[in-house]
Amino acid sequence: MSTLTDLLRQVAEHNSQLAADLSVEVSAMQSRRAFGLNFERHAPETVELPGRPIRRGDKVRFLPERGAAANSVDQGLWKVAAIRKTDGGREADLLRPGKEDAAPETASRNANDLVVVAEFRDPIYPGLVSTGKVEHGGDKPYHSVINAENFHALQALLYTHEGKVDAIYIDPPYNTGAKDWKYNNDYVDGEDAYRHSKWLAFMERRLKLAKRLLNPEGAVLIVTIDEKEYLRLGLLIEQVFPAEDIQMVSSVISPKGSARRGSFSRCDEYLFFVMLGDAQVVPSSNDMLRVNKPTSSTVRWKGLLRSAGNGLRTARPNLFYPLVFDAHSGNFLRVGNTLPIEQNREEIQVPSGETIMWPLGNDGRELTWSLGRETFLRNREKGYVKYGPNSSHGRTPYYLTTGQIHDIESETGTLKIVGKDADGALQLEFGESGRLSQPMTVWNQVAHSATEYGTGLLKALLPAQKFPFPKSLYAVEDSLRFFVGKNQNATIVDFFAGSGTTAHAVMRLNKQDSGCRQCISVTNNEVSADEQAGLREKGLRPGDPEWEQWGICDYITKPRLKAAITGNTPDGEPIKGDYKFTDEFPMADGFEENVEFFTMTYESPRRIAHHRSFPAIAPLLWLKAGAQGRRIEQANDNFDVADTYGVLFNPDYTKAFVAALAKQDGIHMAFVVTDDDRAYQSVCKTLPSDVEPVRLYASYLTSFTINTGKE
């Protein structure tokens, strides 16, 4: 408000009363709440890390006794003061601040009865460990699936992909009150008075990180939602992306509808499209609204008669002239002269055997032609004018618009000349690009039914597994095609990956044009609320292998993508059924694609400081270099060069490193490990011009610390 204060001071020099009145209004304005969406940020956000080893300095929470309910134990946070080895394994000594001025509370627990908690703003040192891969794509880049808390995964991806992602597609929790998502390790249900506020805080943090991942010169964010949160989400997106072009689409996903007593049956959901930079919706042969769109190749010519309000002869007398035809054959003979406004057309003599056609309305009013006489003659000579069937009044004239003429003469491919008729007029058909149109904001496509092409398709891939409400594969495919259909090397991210539909859709797009698009999918291994209750009754807890096997990543996402690529179900049987619509082929054919599965690890600062964590960050370097070819897994004393990148561990070997890079095609990135700025700059000067240098500090702490609150 400092600028406004200065302006008020200037006003006061000339009109003190006006300045005083303005000050009153400004004060009232300052006292109001900010315009837009207001909600509690609910910090800090926390996430439990079952299976992560307990270390000194960790924040932990007690696990309930086996067979007990999750809320049967103190949910407070404790800090691990020390770890002791005992006959019963590893014992942790714990501390937490006492209430008011009381002494800190202490406790001891077996490490197996604790779970590490990562709290928002606690520094985290991420790594990735591979948990398997499927290789059917030769030397194509790999798709990646990361099992992690998505907020932390997004922070890690800022190192590998900040400003480089072409599209983000997410299907976040819809916050229906049905316990379909957690906030601070608790399911949010319909009885939570703050559920909308928590959901907005949850989404805002992730959307801000997503914005940094997207290429500001041209990228798209696609978010699906239903009626429970679409209004709040729309406002939130406007606040996070204030300068971008945003559109909302309504899409029918359940043609049968979801019946609700006393209400309209819901059959659709909404998609927000946030277009950054030069991103635009690419025209399509399907406008997405009409299920059976006409595919006629007939090009529409425009009637030459001008019938609008400004089409009267009195308004444009220079466009009033006769067309002369042979009275018997109907052949066009000539164009008469423009008739002066003061001259009566009936005074014009009609030669024997000829018919004159004037621009007249059905009621006999004198109108005009759309083209001037000279333009008509010029266009007719080029075949841009044609005539309808013969009648006693002549033949109705038609013409091509300036836009159509431009498409023909500039050879855009929109219109294709296939010949000429007896009058010399062009015979036209739509070219391939001429059949395209801009899609509508209401989508009604059979292919987008989630029942048949979400649930039904997933059942074909994984006959024995179930997943609630998967998206239609073809709905995701269509949404992405509008933006990355012509970018065969696009990078797509989905950080609410669920069953893996987005990665599957990207594979479909690749098959249609032999593309090399990559999808990075982030999901977690959360077990549903209903399944958790049964597992706890069996004495199981998070972190147990028997518990984790039912998590979404291990139970659905990984086997779904394996099945899609190999063409076989988890039991090894060929998948039954065919893919449909844009590209129809047996699902048993699979895809020529590669995918690797990772789990995010939380590294120890001590291990990092002692240079023992390179294997954990190795996948991050590989992802940053394009996720293609061999990965450099281990640090050595000198350097290593893989298919697309190299790592220089010792700057003393710069000359040999640069020589190795020059011998290999496809290298485009070089990581240099050094704390010495001069040494790094010296290496950069010797690298080939097409190789991007990236500095890694020796301890990796500076390069890979996330969750510091700076995001």
C-alpha positions in Angstrom: 0.0 0.0 0.0 3.1 2.3 0.1 2.4 3.6 -3.4 -1.2 4.4 -2.6 0.0 6.3 0.6 2.4 8.4 -1.5 -0.4 9.2 -3.9 -2.7 10.3 -1.0 0.0 12.6 0.3 0.3 14.2 -3.1 -3.5 14.7 -3.3 -3.5 16.3 0.2 -1.1 19.0 -1.1 -3.9 20.2 -3.4 -7.1 19.1 -1.8 -6.9 18.0 1.9 -10.6 17.1 2.2 -10.5 14.8 -0.9 -7.4 13.2 0.6 -9.1 12.7 3.9 -12.2 11.1 2.2 -10.0 8.8 0.2 -8.1 7.8 3.3 -11.3 6.7 5.0 -12.2 4.5 2.0 -8.7 3.0 1.9 -8.8 2.2 5.6 -12.1 0.4 5.1 -10.7 -1.5 2.1 -7.7 -2.6 4.1 -9.9 -4.0 6.9 -11.7 -6.3 4.6 -10.7 -9.9 3.9 -8.6 -10.5 0.8 -10.6 -11.2 -2.3 -10.6 -14.8 -3.4 -10.4 -18.2 -1.7 -9.7 -18.0 2.1 -8.9 -21.2 4.0 -6.7 -22.5 6.8 -3.3 -23.8 5.7 -3.3 -26.6 8.3 0.5 -26.8 8.6 2.4 -28.8 9.4 1.5 -31.8 7.1 3.0 -35.1 8.1 3.3 -38.5 6.6 4.3 -41.8 8.2 7.1 -43.9 6.7 6.5 -47.5 7.5 9.5 -49.7 6.9 12.0 -46.9 7.2 14.7 -47.8 9.8 14.6 -45.9 13.1 17.6 -43.5 13.5 18.7 -41.2 16.3 17.1 -37.8 15.8 14.0 -39.1 14.0 10.5 -38.1 14.8 8.4 -41.2 15.5 4.9 -42.3 16.5 3.9 -45.4 18.5 2.4 -48.2 16.4 -0.6 -49.9 18.0 -0.3 -53.4 19.4 -0.9 -56.1 16.8 -4.6 -56.7 16.5 -5.5 -53.3 18.0 -7.2 -50.4 16.2 -5.1 -47.6 14.8 -6.4 -45.1 17.3 -5.7 -47.3 20.3 -2.3 -45.7 21.1 -0.9 -42.3 21.8 -0.7 -40.4 18.4 1.8 -37.8 19.6 5.2 -37.3 18.1 8.4 -38.3 20.0 12.0 -37.7 19.2 14.6 -40.6 19.2 17.3 -39.6 21.7 19.3 -42.8 21.4 19.3 -46.3 20.0 20.4 -49.2 22.2 20.9 -52.8 21.2 19.2 -55.3 23.6 18.3 -59.0 23.7 15.0 -58.0 22.1 16.6 -56.2 19.3 16.9 -52.4 19.0 15.5 -50.2 21.8 14.8 -46.5 21.2 15.0 -43.9 24.0 12.4 -41.2 23.3 11.8 -37.6 24.4 9.1 -35.1 23.9 8.6 -31.6 25.4 6.5 -31.6 28.6 3.4 -29.5 29.0 4.0 -25.9 30.1 7.1 -25.8 32.3 7.1 -29.5 33.0 10.2 -31.6 32.4 10.4 -33.4 29.0 8.5 -36.7 28.9 10.6 -39.9 28.3 9.8 -43.3 27.1 11.4 -46.4 25.7 10.1 -48.6 22.9 11.3 -51.4 20.8 12.2 -49.9 17.4 9.8 -52.4 15.7 6.9 -50.7 17.5 7.7 -47.3 16.1 7.1 -45.6 12.8 9.1 -42.7 11.5 7.1 -39.5 10.8 8.2 -36.9 8.2 6.8 -33.6 9.2 6.3 -30.7 6.8 9.4 -28.4 6.8 11.7 -31.1 8.3 14.7 -31.4 5.9 14.6 -34.6 3.9 17.3 -36.3 1.8 15.5 -38.3 -0.8 16.7 -41.2 -2.8 15.2 -43.8 -5.1 15.6 -47.6 -5.1 14.5 -49.7 -8.0 11.9 -52.4 -7.3 11.7 -53.9 -10.7 11.4 -53.1 -14.4 9.8 -54.3 -17.6 11.8 -53.9 -20.8 10.0 -54.3 -24.1 10.9 -51.1 -25.8 14.5 -51.5 -26.9 16.4 -48.3 -26.6 13.3 -46.1 -25.9 13.2 -44.0 -22.8 11.7 -45.5 -19.7 8.5 -44.6 -18.0 8.9 -44.3 -14.3 6.6 -45.2 -11.4 7.6 -43.8 -8.0 6.1 -45.1 -4.8 6.2 -42.1 -2.5 4.3 -39.4 -0.6 3.6 -37.2 -3.6 4.5 -33.9 -2.0 8.1 -35.2 -1.4 8.2 -36.8 -4.8 7.3 -33.5 -6.4 10.0 -31.8 -4.5 12.5 -34.4 -5.7 11.3 -34.0 -9.3 12.1 -30.3 -9.1 15.8 -31.4 -9.3 15.2 -33.6 -12.3 12.5 -31.8 -14.2 11.9 -28.2 -13.1 10.5 -26.3 -16.0 10.7 -29.2 -18.4 7.4 -31.1 -18.1 5.0 -30.7 -21.1 1.8 -32.0 -19.4 0.6 -32.9 -15.9 -2.6 -34.9 -15.7 -4.0 -35.6 -12.2 -7.1 -37.1 -10.8 -6.9 -36.0 -7.1 -9.1 -37.3 -4.3 -12.6 -35.8 -4.8 -13.2 -35.2 -1.1 -16.6 -36.9 -1.2 -16.4 -37.7 2.5 -16.0 -41.4 1.7 -12.5 -41.8 3.4 -10.7 -41.8 0.0 -7.7 -39.7 1.2 -5.7 -38.9 4.3 -4.5 -35.7 5.9 -1.8 -36.0 8.5 -2.2 -39.8 8.5 -6.0 -39.7 9.3 -8.7 -40.4 6.7 -10.9 -37.3 6.1 -14.5 -38.2 6.2 -17.8 -36.3 5.8 -18.0 -35.5 9.5 -14.8 -33.5 9.5 -15.8 -29.8 9.7 -12.5 -28.8 8.2 -12.5 -31.3 5.3 -12.8 -28.6 2.6 -10.1 -26.5 4.2 -7.8 -29.5 4.6 -8.4 -30.5 1.0 -7.5 -27.0 -0.3 -4.3 -26.8 1.8 -3.4 -30.3 0.6 -4.0 -29.3 -3.0 -2.4 -25.9 -2.9 1.0 -27.2 -1.8 1.0 -29.7 -4.6 -0.2 -27.3 -7.3 2.5 -24.8 -6.4 5.1 -27.5 -7.0 3.4 -28.7 -10.2 3.6 -25.1 -11.5 7.4 -25.1 -11.1 7.6 -28.4 -13.0 5.7 -27.2 -16.0 7.5 -25.7 -19.0 6.5 -22.0 -18.8 6.9 -21.6 -22.6 4.2 -24.2 -23.4 2.6 -26.8 -21.1 -0.7 -27.9 -19.7 -2.1 -28.9 -16.3 -5.2 -31.1 -16.5 -7.2 -31.7 -13.3 -10.3 -33.8 -13.0 -12.9 -33.2 -10.3 -16.6 -33.7 -9.5 -19.2 -31.3 -8.2 -18.1 -31.6 -4.5 -15.0 -29.4 -5.0 -15.1 -28.0 -8.5 -16.0 -24.5 -7.4 -13.2 -24.3 -4.8 -10.7 -26.0 -7.1 -11.5 -23.4 -9.8 -10.8 -20.5 -7.4 -7.6 -22.2 -6.2 -6.3 -22.7 -9.7 -7.0 -19.1 -10.5 -4.9 -18.1 -7.5 -2.0 -20.4 -8.2 -2.0 -19.7 -12.0 -3.3 -16.1 -12.2 -1.7 -15.3 -15.6 -2.6 -18.5 -17.4 -5.5 -19.4 -19.8 -7.9 -21.7 -17.9 -10.9 -23.6 -19.3 -13.3 -26.0 -17.7 -14.8 -28.9 -19.6 -17.8 -31.1 -18.6 -17.4 -34.7 -19.6 -19.9 -37.6 -19.5 -18.3 -40.5 -17.8 -21.4 -42.5 -16.7 -24.0 -42.5 -19.5 -26.4 -44.5 -17.2 -26.1 -41.9 -14.5 -25.6 -42.2 -10.7 -29.2 -42.1 -9.3 -29.7 -39.9 -6.2 -33.2 -39.7 -4.6 -34.7 -36.3 -5.0 -31.8 -35.0 -7.1 -30.6 -35.1 -10.7 -28.6 -38.2 -11.6 -24.9 -37.4 -12.0 -23.4 -38.6 -15.2 -20.4 -36.2 -15.7 -17.4 -34.8 -14.1 -15.2 -31.7 -14.8 -11.8 -31.2 -16.2 -9.8 -28.0 -15.7 -7.2 -27.2 -18.4 -4.5 -24.7 -17.4 -2.6 -23.7 -20.5 0.9 -22.1 -19.9 2.8 -20.1 -22.5 2.0 -21.0 -26.1 0.1 -24.1 -25.2 -3.1 -24.5 -27.3 -5.8 -27.0 -27.9 -4.9 -28.8 -31.1 -7.8 -29.2 -33.5 -9.3 -32.7 -33.8 -11.4 -34.8 -36.2 -13.7 -35.3 -33.2 -15.4 -32.3 -31.6 -16.0 -34.4 -28.5 -19.7 -33.5 -28.3 -21.4 -35.3 -31.2 -21.1 -39.0 -30.9 -21.7 -39.6 -34.6 -20.1 -36.6 -36.2 -20.7 -36.3 -39.9 -17.7 -37.3 -42.0 -18.8 -35.9 -45.3 -16.1 -34.7 -47.6 -18.4 -32.2 -49.3 -17.1 -28.6 -49.2 -19.7 -26.0 -48.5 -19.8 -23.1 -51.1 -21.4 -19.9 -50.0 -24.4 -18.4 -51.8 -23.5 -15.3 -53.8 -26.7 -13.5 -52.9 -26.2 -11.1 -49.9 -29.4 -11.1 -47.9 -28.4 -9.4 -44.7 -29.7 -6.0 -43.6 -26.8 -4.3 -45.5 -27.6 -6.3 -48.6 -30.1 -3.9 -50.1 -29.3 -2.4 -53.5 -29.7 1.1 -52.0 -26.9 0.3 -49.4 -24.4 -1.0 -51.9 -25.4 -0.1 -55.5 -22.0 -1.1 -57.0 -22.9 -4.8 -56.1 -26.0 -4.8 -58.3 -25.3 -6.3 -61.7 -26.9 -9.1 -63.8 -25.6 -12.6 -64.6 -26.5 -13.9 -68.1 -27.2 -17.6 -68.9 -28.3 -19.5 -72.0 -32.0 -20.0 -71.7 -31.9 -23.5 -73.0 -28.7 -25.1 -71.8 -28.2 -23.0 -68.7 -24.6 -22.3 -69.6 -23.1 -19.2 -68.1 -22.6 -16.5 -70.8 -21.4 -13.3 -69.2 -21.6 -10.7 -66.5 -23.6 -7.6 -67.2 -22.5 -4.1 -66.2 -23.3 -2.7 -62.8 -26.6 -0.9 -62.9 -26.7 2.7 -61.7 -28.9 3.2 -58.7 -31.2 5.5 -60.6 -31.8 3.1 -63.4 -34.7 0.6 -63.4 -33.6 -3.0 -64.0 -36.8 -3.7 -66.0 -35.5 -1.3 -68.6 -32.8 -3.7 -69.5 -33.6 -5.6 -72.7 -33.1 -9.4 -72.5 -31.8 -10.9 -75.8 -33.7 -13.8 -77.3 -32.5 -17.2 -76.0 -30.9 -15.7 -72.8 -31.9 -15.4 -69.2 -30.8 -12.6 -66.8 -30.5 -13.3 -63.1 -30.5 -10.3 -60.8 -29.8 -10.4 -57.0 -33.4 -10.5 -55.9 -34.9 -11.7 -52.7 -37.9 -14.2 -52.6 -40.2 -11.2 -52.0 -38.8 -9.4 -55.0 -36.6 -6.9 -53.1 -33.5 -5.7 -54.9 -30.5 -7.0 -53.0 -26.9 -7.3 -54.0 -24.2 -9.9 -54.7 -21.5 -10.6 -52.2 -18.7 -10.0 -54.7 -18.0 -6.9 -56.8 -18.2 -7.4 -60.6 -14.4 -7.4 -61.2 -13.8 -9.8 -58.2 -16.5 -12.1 -59.5 -14.9 -12.2 -63.0 -11.4 -12.8 -61.5 -12.6 -15.6 -59.2 -14.8 -17.2 -61.9 -11.7 -17.4 -64.1 -9.9 -19.3 -61.3 -12.8 -21.7 -60.7 -13.8 -20.1 -57.4 -17.4 -19.6 -58.6 -20.0 -22.3 -59.4 -23.7 -22.5 -60.3 -26.6 -24.6 -59.2 -29.1 -26.5 -61.4 -30.8 -24.8 -64.3 -34.2 -23.2 -63.8 -36.4 -20.6 -65.6 -34.7 -17.9 -63.5 -31.1 -19.0 -64.3 -28.7 -20.9 -62.0 -28.1 -19.9 -58.4 -24.4 -18.7 -58.1 -22.1 -19.8 -55.3 -18.5 -18.7 -54.4 -15.6 -19.7 -52.2 -14.8 -17.4 -49.2 -11.4 -15.6 -48.9 -10.4 -18.1 -46.2 -11.1 -21.1 -48.5 -9.2 -19.5 -51.3 -6.3 -18.9 -49.0 -6.3 -22.6 -48.0 -6.2 -23.6 -51.6 -3.6 -21.2 -52.8 -1.3 -21.7 -49.8 -1.6 -25.4 -49.9 -2.4 -25.9 -46.3 -3.9 -29.3 -46.9 -7.3 -28.2 -45.6 -8.9 -28.3 -49.1 -7.9 -30.7 -51.9 -8.7 -30.0 -55.6 -10.0 -33.2 -57.3 -11.1 -31.8 -60.6 -13.3 -29.2 -62.4 -17.0 -29.3 -63.4 -18.4 -28.5 -66.9 -18.5 -24.8 -66.0 -14.8 -24.7 -65.0 -15.6 -24.5 -61.2 -13.2 -26.4 -58.9 -14.3 -29.7 -57.5 -13.1 -29.9 -53.9 -12.8 -32.3 -51.0 -11.5 -31.7 -47.5 -7.8 -32.6 -47.0 -6.7 -34.4 -43.9 -6.4 -31.2 -41.9 -9.6 -29.8 -43.3 -11.6 -32.4 -41.3 -10.4 -31.0 -38.0 -12.3 -28.8 -35.7 -11.9 -27.3 -32.2 -13.3 -29.6 -29.5 -16.3 -28.4 -27.6 -16.4 -27.7 -23.8 -19.0 -30.4 -23.3 -17.7 -34.0 -24.1 -20.1 -36.9 -24.7 -18.1 -39.8 -25.9 -18.9 -43.5 -25.6 -15.2 -44.2 -25.1 -15.2 -42.1 -21.9 -17.5 -44.3 -19.9 -15.6 -45.3 -16.7 -17.7 -48.4 -16.3 -16.7 -50.1 -19.5 -13.3 -48.6 -20.2 -12.1 -48.0 -16.7 -13.4 -50.7 -14.5 -14.1 -53.2 -17.3 -10.7 -52.7 -19.0 -8.8 -53.0 -15.7 -10.6 -56.2 -15.0 -9.3 -57.6 -18.3 -5.8 -56.7 -17.4 -6.0 -57.8 -13.7 -8.9 -60.4 -13.5 -8.3 -61.1 -9.8 -7.7 -57.5 -8.6 -10.2 -54.7 -7.9 -9.7 -50.9 -7.8 -12.5 -48.4 -7.1 -13.4 -45.9 -9.9 -10.5 -46.1 -12.4 -10.6 -43.5 -15.2 -11.5 -44.5 -18.7 -8.2 -45.2 -20.5 -9.6 -43.4 -23.6 -10.7 -40.3 -21.7 -7.2 -39.7 -20.4 -5.8 -40.5 -23.9 -8.1 -38.0 -25.5 -7.3 -35.3 -22.9 -3.6 -35.6 -23.4 -3.8 -35.9 -27.2 -5.1 -32.3 -27.5 -1.8 -31.0 -26.2 1.0 -33.6 -26.7 -0.4 -35.4 -29.8 2.1 -33.7 -32.0 5.0 -33.8 -29.5 6.4 -37.3 -29.8 9.0 -36.6 -27.1 6.7 -35.0 -24.5 7.2 -35.6 -20.7 4.0 -36.2 -18.8 3.6 -36.4 -15.0 0.8 -37.8 -12.9 1.3 -37.4 -9.2 -2.0 -39.0 -8.2 -1.3 -42.0 -10.4 -3.7 -44.5 -8.8 -4.0 -47.5 -11.0 -1.6 -46.1 -13.7 -4.2 -45.0 -16.3 -2.1 -42.0 -17.4 1.0 -44.0 -18.1 -1.1 -46.6 -20.0 -2.7 -43.8 -22.1 0.8 -42.4 -22.9 1.8 -45.8 -24.2 -1.3 -45.8 -26.4 -0.3 -42.4 -27.8 3.2 -43.7 -28.5 1.9 -46.7 -30.4 -0.2 -44.5 -32.7 2.7 -42.5 -34.0 5.8 -44.4 -32.9 6.4 -41.7 -30.3 8.9 -41.7 -27.4 6.8 -39.8 -24.8 7.6 -40.5 -21.2 5.3 -40.7 -18.2 6.4 -40.2 -14.6 3.8 -41.6 -12.3 3.8 -41.0 -8.6 1.6 -43.1 -6.3 1.8 -44.5 -2.8 1.2 -47.9 -1.3 -1.7 -46.9 0.8 -4.1 -49.7 1.8 -7.8 -48.8 1.7 -9.7 -48.1 5.0 -11.9 -51.2 4.6 -8.9 -53.5 4.0 -6.9 -52.0 6.9 -9.5 -53.1 9.4 -9.3 -56.7 8.3 -5.6 -56.7 8.2 -5.3 -55.3 11.7 -7.6 -58.1 13.0 -5.0 -60.5 11.6 -2.3 -58.8 13.7 -0.7 -57.0 10.8 0.6 -53.4 10.7 2.0 -51.0 8.1 5.5 -52.0 7.1 4.7 -55.8 7.3 5.2 -57.5 3.9 1.7 -59.1 4.3 0.3 -55.6 4.8 2.2 -53.8 2.0 1.3 -56.4 -0.6 -2.2 -54.9 -0.6 -1.1 -51.3 -1.1 -2.2 -49.6 -4.3 1.3 -49.4 -5.9 2.2 -53.1 -5.4 -1.3 -54.5 -5.8 -2.6 -52.5 -8.7 -0.2 -49.9 -10.4 2.8 -52.1 -11.0 0.9 -55.3 -12.2 -1.4 -53.1 -14.4 1.5 -51.6 -16.3 3.4 -54.9 -16.5 0.2 -56.5 -18.0 -0.3 -53.6 -20.4 3.3 -53.9 -21.8 3.6 -57.6 -21.9 0.0 -58.3 -23.0 -0.3 -61.0 -20.3 -2.3 -61.0 -17.0 -0.3 -61.6 -13.7 -1.1 -65.3 -14.1 0.7 -65.3 -17.5 -2.4 -65.7 -19.6 -2.9 -63.5 -22.7 -5.2 -60.6 -22.0 -8.6 -61.1 -23.5 -10.2 -58.4 -25.6 -9.2 -55.5 -27.9 -8.3 -51.9 -27.5 -10.9 -49.8 -29.3 -11.5 -46.4 -30.9 -8.5 -44.5 -32.1 -6.3 -47.6 -32.5 -7.9 -51.0 -32.4 -5.7 -54.1 -31.7 -5.6 -57.0 -29.3 -4.6 -56.2 -25.8 -2.5 -59.3 -25.8 -0.2 -57.6 -28.3 1.2 -55.4 -25.5 3.4 -52.3 -26.1 6.9 -51.7 -27.2 7.7 -49.8 -24.0 10.0 -49.8 -21.0 9.0 -49.0 -17.4 11.0 -49.0 -14.1 9.5 -49.0 -10.7 11.0 -47.1 -7.8 10.4 -46.5 -4.1 11.5 -43.3 -2.5 14.0 -43.6 0.3 14.8 -41.1 3.1 18.5 -41.0 3.4 20.6 -40.4 6.5 22.5 -37.1 6.6 25.4 -38.9 8.1 25.6 -41.4 5.2 25.4 -38.5 2.8 28.1 -36.6 4.5 30.4 -39.7 4.3 29.7 -40.1 0.5 27.9 -43.4 0.9 24.6 -42.4 -0.7 25.4 -42.2 -4.4 23.4 -45.4 -5.2 20.3 -43.7 -3.8 20.7 -40.6 -5.9 21.9 -42.4 -9.0 18.3 -42.9 -10.3 17.7 -39.2 -9.9 20.6 -38.3 -12.1 19.4 -40.9 -14.7 15.9 -39.4 -14.6 17.4 -35.9 -15.1 19.4 -37.1 -18.1 16.3 -38.6 -19.8 15.8 -42.0 -18.2 17.3 -43.8 -21.2 19.9 -46.5 -21.5 22.4 -47.6 -18.8 22.4 -46.0 -15.4 25.6 -45.2 -13.5 24.9 -47.0 -10.2 28.1 -46.6 -8.2 30.6 -43.9 -7.5 34.2 -44.6 -8.3 37.5 -42.7 -8.0 37.5 -41.1 -11.4 34.5 -41.0 -13.8 31.9 -43.0 -15.6 30.0 -42.5 -18.9 26.7 -44.1 -19.7 24.4 -43.9 -22.8 23.1 -40.3 -22.3 25.2 -38.8 -19.5 28.5 -39.0 -17.6 29.6 -38.4 -14.0 33.0 -36.9 -13.2 33.8 -37.9 -9.6 37.3 -36.4 -9.7 38.1 -33.2 -11.6 41.7 -34.3 -11.9 40.5 -36.7 -14.6 38.7 -34.0 -16.7 40.8 -34.6 -19.8 40.0 -38.3 -19.9 36.4 -37.7 -19.0 35.9 -35.2 -21.9 37.6 -37.6 -24.3 35.2 -40.4 -23.2 32.2 -38.1 -23.8 33.4 -37.2 -27.3 33.7 -40.8 -28.3 30.1 -41.6 -27.6 27.0 -40.3 -29.5 23.9 -39.3 -27.5 25.6 -37.7 -24.5 23.8 -34.5 -23.5 24.5 -34.1 -19.8 27.6 -34.2 -17.6 27.5 -34.2 -13.7 30.5 -32.8 -12.1 31.2 -33.7 -8.4 33.1 -31.0 -6.7 32.9 -28.3 -4.0 35.5 -26.2 -5.7 33.8 -23.5 -7.9 37.0 -22.8 -9.9 37.4 -26.5 -10.6 33.8 -26.8 -11.8 34.1 -23.8 -14.1 37.3 -25.2 -15.5 35.5 -28.5 -16.4 32.6 -26.6 -18.0 34.9 -24.8 -20.4 36.2 -28.1 -21.8 32.9 -29.8 -22.3 31.4 -30.1 -25.8 28.9 -27.3 -26.5 26.0 -29.8 -26.7 26.6 -31.2 -23.3 24.9 -29.6 -20.4 27.0 -29.3 -17.2 25.4 -30.0 -13.8 27.2 -29.5 -10.5 27.0 -32.0 -7.7 28.4 -31.1 -4.3 30.6 -33.8 -2.8 28.3 -34.4 0.2 25.1 -34.2 -1.9 23.5 -32.4 1.0 23.2 -29.1 -0.9 22.0 -30.7 -4.1 19.3 -33.0 -2.7 17.9 -31.5 0.5 14.1 -31.1 0.1 11.2 -30.1 2.4 13.0 -27.0 3.7 9.9 -24.8 3.4 11.4 -22.9 0.5 9.0 -24.4 -2.0 
